[in-house]
């Protein structure tokens, strides 16, 4: 049976474990692909262009905006982030599922352009636990961490815009929940080509 692909958007505070969770579900879902975002921020240690992000200059980012080549884009902590259309649209045409992580502003933009996008919000067990994770990660100064936490508090009021939520208390349980959500979305009637069954019904009659 031919299935229509779909886009799944995962949002949540910085440090909540979005990338770790996505990596945990990939082995279980062969038709799942990760959408790579574009950004104007400089790469961190160990990050690779075209693998972690598309690292663009401000001029390159502006040109993509002018040419309507983003599904969404937003400012975050002094830099811009966006989702290039080409990869997502191509995979969906092929009947694949595409997963991506963006902030709430970006998720709402995507829902306006892609009506059947699936939105999932990832929550930490507690805010204290989230702050401790960010500090232990050691990638950002304390001022940046506090800015991220403040933004996360404000964004929580938009959770009702989402279809599902997952509390990332234990990675294996969170991965199981996300896998169940993706598999359930594959079973939606509007994603299936049921013409073969319609023809079978005519033959029986």
Buried (B, 14 or more C-beta within 10 A) or exposed (E): EEBBBBBBBBBBBBBBBBEEBBEBBBEEBEBBBBBBBBBBBEEEEEEEEEEBBBBBEEEEBEEBEEEEBBBBBBEBEEEBBBBBBEBBBEBBEEBBBBBBBBBBBBBBBBBEEBEEBBBBBBBBEEBEBBBEBBEEEEEBEEEBBEBBBEBBEEBEEBBEEBBBBBBBEEEEEBBBBBBEBBEEBBEEEEBBEEEEEEEEEEEEE
